[in-house]
Amino acid sequence: MFDRLILFFFYFFMLSKFFSENVKILPKYIDLINFPLFAFLFTTLVVSFKKKSQQDGGETRFILYSFGIFSICTIISILFSTSSILFPASILFYVGLIEGPVLYISLNKYVRKTEKMISNLNKYFIVLLIFNLAIVFLINLPEFAITGNPDKISGAYGNNQNQFSTLLLINGAYLLGYNFMKKSRTSVVIITQLVIFIVFYLSQFRAATPFFLVSYFIIIGILYGKRILYRLIPIATIGAILIASILYLTESDERVKGLRYEEWGDLISHPLDFLYLGKFQIYGSVIDMYKDYPETILTGAGPGNFLSRANFTFNYEINVKGKGVGEIIKDIFDIKYSYYSDLHYKYVKNRIAQEIIFGTYQLSNPATSYLSALSEIGIIGGMTIITLYIFLIIKSIKFFRIIREKNPQYIPLAIALVGITTYVFQLAFLEYYWEMARVTLPVWLLFWAVKTIAYSKSEEEQEDANNVSQNNNLLNQ
């Protein structure tokens, strides 16, 4: 029953924005379906905390300790900031950063038919790929051709085209792993990957381009070894030159100009200029807050009170129509005005000018998951979350190596995990991605599946164990 509930949730949750924002046959309230799931999982974990979990190499213990430390730091921060915080924002902050680990712990405790569940997850990511590519080629691309607006390239992610890139990375890595496992022809590998890169290119998430490429270099290096990387570098260089040439020759086409990738040249030629933008200034602002209010080093400014996505939702997003959950939050909590804390006003709003750079706010806005928890619940709680995501990367590489030797049929899932953990960690520089359920929940779902596969016995080991058991039975007789 639990397994079916989780599968149903993920199918519905990852496709629902298409029906609520694109087709608009579902209400926007459906975007909050992850919160009832979190409440259910959190409650069951508290009630049956001593329930036996699946065995692993200590990963679950580490995640449980991290969960405990983060929870304690959040509670302490709330107690020290009761006069300045908005309690609903504090809850949203906590849920946003911890719902991934809660999902993992729940899966580890309650899934019993692990082989069947993992088999279903294998199919799940294939279904997601097919459904999203169908939307892109049948709906998004025609809209882009008519309007010239690359924001239309969002698959099943509605108005969240930037979040769509995380699914592209998972699917691209999965396809790469699948073709590697099947020893597909080079032409098949190139064509399938070209589809992923074309969709990413057209989606215009320019700020994430280097992160997307770095993640690909990592997964290609892990799959094929260093030799292929050395061969890939000159090919990638030639490809970049060709793309730059095409952009130059077609710059009169408004649709191509709308993509604005040529502006990366300005960034590369004048890198120091960008240190004065909000994306970099915010680090100095947080240090200044620590200096002026030393207690915030340990307690932070209060959860949801300074730089998190929860803070953004209750300060800015509640005034934006048609995007995000701000309007819904406004109705649920009957909030009529934006809520800005004194510290947010002093060190963020009045210091950092958010302006359009290269057609986007990505480089000028101060949003970053690296500083979200550090600034709001202090050094200990913040470093706990950062360490947790570094831990995911390290373990995903370890699991891939185990699976390649023991269960190679699961290489696609394992390399997809490596790709998405490295990508999401880098994306945290650009936005509050560690607080976005459609980004983090698939990561933790994959982590559970790959971890379970890594510690399961291979077919040969299972057969040996059965033989030993039979021999022991014969001896006893």
N, C-alpha and C positions, 0 to 999 in steps of 0.2 A: 504493500500500500504506500509506504513512504517513498519507495523508488519511483512509482508511477506519479506521485504527487510532484516530485522534483522534476521529472522529465516533462510533465505537462506544464509546470511553471515555466521552465526554460523555453520550451517551444512558444508558448504564448507571450512571455515577457520579451523575448528577442525579436518578435515579429509584430508586436502590438503597436509600436509607434507608426508603422506604415498605415495601419487601419485607423489610428486616432489623429494623425497629422497630415497624411497624404490623402487617403481615401475619405477620412473623417466620418466613418460609420460607427466608431467607438468614441465614448466620451474621454476627455483629457484626464479625468480622474483615474483612468486605467493605468496611467504612467506611474502611479504610486503603488502598484501591486506588490512591489518588492518589500514594502514596509509591513504589510500583514504577514508575509512569509517570515521576515526577520523576527517579528513578535512571537510567532508560533515556534520557530526554532529556538529562540532565546529562552522562552518559557519552558520548553521541554528539556533543554539542557540543564536549566536550574533545578527543575523538579527531579530529574533522573541523572544527577551529576556523576554518580558512582557507577553508572552503566558501563560495562566492559567495552573497550574500543578495539578496533583491528590492530594487529601488531605492526610495528614499523621500526625504523632505525633511530627513533627519538624525535622525529619531526613533529609528531602530534604533541609531545611533551613541551617542545620549544614553543609551538604556537599557542598552547594553553597558557604557558607562563607569560608570553607576550600579551595575550588577551587579558590576563589578570593584571599585569603591570599597567597596561594602557587604561583599563577600567578604573584602577585605583587613582592614577594620575588625573583622570577626568573628574572623578568625584572630589578629589582634593582641590582641584582648580575651581570647581563649582562652589565649594564651600568658602573659598577665599574671594570669590567674585560675585557673591549673591546680590549685591546692590547694583551691579552694572550689567549683568548678563540678561539676555532674553531666553527664558528656559526652553521654549520650543526650538530655538536655534541651537542650543546646547545638545538637545536630544538628536536633532538632525546631524550635527557634527559627529556625535558618537556613533550613530547608526551608519553614517556614510563611510567611516573609516574601519568599522569593525564587522560589518555584515559579511564580508568575504571570509575572514577567519571563522566566524560563527557557522557559515555554510559548510566550510571544510570540516570543522569539528563534528557537526551534525551528520554529515555523510559518513564520516569515519566511525560514528557510533551506531547509526541506525540502518545503513545499507547492509543487507545480509547476502543477497545474491549478487556478489560483486562482478562475476564474469558476465552475467546477463546485463547488468547495468552498464558496464564498460562497452559491451557490444552495442548497446543502444546509443551510447554517447558517440561511438564511432559513426553510426548512421546519422546522428543528430547534426554533427558538423558538416557532413556531406549535404544534408537537406538544407541547412542554413546557406551553404555556398550556392546551391542551385537556385533557391528562392531569391537570394539577393542579386545574383547575376541576372536572373530573369527580370527583376524589377529594373536593374540598371539598364539593360539593353532594350527592354520593351517599353519602359516608361521614362526613366531618367534621361537617357540619351536623346530621345525625341524632344523632350522638354528643353534640354540644353541646346539642341540644334535650333530651336525656335527662339528661345529667349537669350541665349549666349550667357546664361547665368550658371557657373559651375557649382553653385550651392545646391543645384537640383540633383547632383550625383551623390545620393546618400543611401541607396539601397533601402532596407527596411528600417532605417534609423530616423525617418521623418526629417525634422529640422536639425538633427545632430550629425551633419556630414563629417565633422572631425572625428567623432566617436566611431563612425563607420570604418575608419582606417584600421582600427584594432581588429575588427572582424576580417578585413582584407589580409592583414598580417597573419592571423591564425590560419585562414584558408590557403594563403600562398605557401606558408611553411608546411601545412598538411599535404598539399599537392606535391611539393618538392620531396617530402618524405615518402609519400606513396610511390612516386615515380622512381625514387632511389631504391625502395624495397622491391619493386617489380622489375627493376633494371630496364626501364622504358628507354626508347630511342631518344637521342639528344634532341631531335626535332620536336618530340612530344613535350619534353621538359621545357624547352624554350617557348613553345606556343602557349602552354598553360600558364607559365610565369608572365609571359607578355600580356596576357589578358588581365592579370592582377595589377601589373604595373601601369597599364593604360588606364584602368579604372581609377587607380590612386592618383595618377597624373591629372586626369580630368576633374577629380574631386577638389583640386586646388588647395590641398592642405600643405601649402608651401613651407610653413614653419617646421613641420614634422618631417620633411623630406630627408634631411641628414640622419635623423633617428631611424626612419624606415630603412634606409640604406645600410646603416650600421648593423641593425638587427639582421638584415639579410646576409651581410658579410659574415656575421657570427654563425648563423645556421648553415651557410654554405661551407664555411671552414670546418665546422663540427661534422657535417655529413660527409664531405668529400676530401677533407684534409687541406694542408697548407698549399700543396701544389696547385690545386684548382684556383685558390685565391690569387696566387702569383700570375696565373694565366688570365684571371678575371679582371685584374686591375687595368691592363692595357685595353681590354675589350670595353670595360666601363668608361675609360677615358675617351675612346673613339666614339662610343655611344653618346657621351655628353657633348662632344664636339658636333656630332650630327644633329642632335636635338637643338643645340644652340644655333646651328646653321638654319634649321627649319624655322625656328622662331624668328630669326632675323629676316628670312626671305618672305615669311607670311605675316610680318608685323602689321601690315595694313588691314588684315582680317580682324574685325572687332572681337570675334569669339576667341581667337588665339591671344589677342592683346589682353582679354579679360582674365586669362590664366596668370599673366604677370610673373612667370618663372624667371624671366630675364633679369629681374631686379635682384636676384641672388648675386649677380656680379657686383652690384653696388655694396652689398653687405660684405662680400669677401674683400673688396678693394679698400673699404674703410671700416675695419672691424672695431677700432677704438671708439668710433662715434656711437656705437650701440651700447656702450657701457653707461651712457647717460640716459638710457631709456628705462621706463618703469620696471621692466623685467629684471633689470640688474640693480636698480636703485633700491628695491625693496629689501635686499639683504642688509644694506647700510641702515635702513630704517629700523629693522628688527634689532640690530646691534645697538642702535641709539636708544631704543626702548629698554633694552636690558641695562644699559648704563644709567639711564635716568630713573628707572624703577627696578632695582636689583632683585626684588622679590619675584618679578616676572620670569627670571631665569629658571626658577623652580616651579612656579604656579602658572605662568603664562598670563595672557590678558583675559582669559576666561573662554571656555569652549563656545564657538559660534560668535565670538566677540571681536575678531581682528582680521583674519586673512583667509579663513576657510571657505569652502563652497557654501556651507550653511550661512556664514556671514554674508556672502554675496547674495544668496537667495532672499534673505530678510532685509537686505539693504537696497539692492539694485533690481533683482529679478522680479520682485513683486510689482514693479512698475512697467514691466515689459509684457506686451500682449502677444499671444500666439506662439511663444517659445518658452521652454522650460516649465517648471512647476510653480513659479512665483504666484500666478493668479490663483491657483488651487490652494496653496499655502495661505494666501491672503484670506480666502473664504473660510477655510477650516478654522483658523485661529482668530478670525475677525480682526485682522490687523489693518489699520487704515493708513498708516504712515510708515515710511522707511525707518529702520532702527540703526542708528550709528552710535557706537560707544565712543567715549572721549579719546581713548587711545587710538581707535581707528581713524577718527577725525584728525588727530594730531600727527600720526606717523604714516598714514596711508592716503586718505582722501585729500588733505590739504598739502601734501608733499609731492604726490605723483600725478602728473598730468597724463590722462589716457587719451591718446590720439591715434588716428589711423596712420600706420606705417606700412607701406607697400599694400595698401588696400585691406589691412586687417589690424585688429587691436592686439593680436597675439604678442607682439614684441613690446608694446607700451604698457599693457596692463600688468599689475603686480602678482597676478594669480600664479601660484605654484604649490604643489603638494609637498615639496621639500620643506617649506616653512609653515605650512598650515598648522600642523600639530605643535611644532616647535614654538611657534609664537603664541598659541592659544592655551596649551596645557603644560608648557615648560620643556626643558631639555630632556628629561628622562622619558616622558611620554612621547615626545617628538622623535627621539632617537630610536625608541621601540618600534615605531611604525616604519621608519627608514630602514632599520636593520631587518625587519620582517620582509621587506621587498627585495633587499639584497640576498637574504636567505633563500627566497624563492628562486632567484637566478642560479645561485650556487647549486642548490639541490636539483634543479631541473637539468642542469648539465650532468650531474652525477647520475640521475635516473636514466637519462638518455644512454649513457655508456653501459649501464646495467642491461637495459632493454635491448640494445643492439646485440649484446652477446646472448641473452637468455630468451627473449621473446621478440624477435625482429619483426613479427607481423604488426607490432604496435609502434614501430618507428614513426609513422605519421603523427600520432598523438604526442609522442615524446618530443619530436622536433618542433611541433606546433607550440608546445609549452615553453621550450627554450626561446623561440622567437617572440612570443607574446610577453614573457616576463622581462626580457631585455628591452622590448619596445615600450611597454607601460612604465618601466622605471625611468626611461629617458623622457617620455611624454610628461612626467610629473614636473619637469622644468617649465612647461608651457601653460599648464592649467591644473585644475583641481581633479585630475583624473583618478586619483586614489579614492575619491569620494563619489564616483559615478558608477552606479550599480551595473549599467550595461557594459562598462569597461572591466570592472573588477570581478564580478560574479563568474563570468566565463573563465577568467584566469584561475580562480580558486577551484572551480569545478574541474578544470583540466589538471590542476595540481593534484587533487585527490585521486583522479583516475590514473594518472601516470605514476604517482607514488604507490598506489595499490598494485599496479602491474609490476613495478620494479621489485616489490617484496613478495610477489606471488611466485609459486614454483613453476618452472618451465615444464613442458610435456615430458622431457627426459627425466627430470628430477621427480616428477609425480609418479612416473612409471617405476623408477628405482625404489621410491618410497612404498609403492604398492607391493613390489616384489619382496622387499624386506619384511613387510607386514605379513605376507603370505607365508614366507619362510618361518617367521616366528610362530605363526599359528600351527604349522606342521610340526615344529619342534615341541611345542606345548602338548600336541596330541600324542 
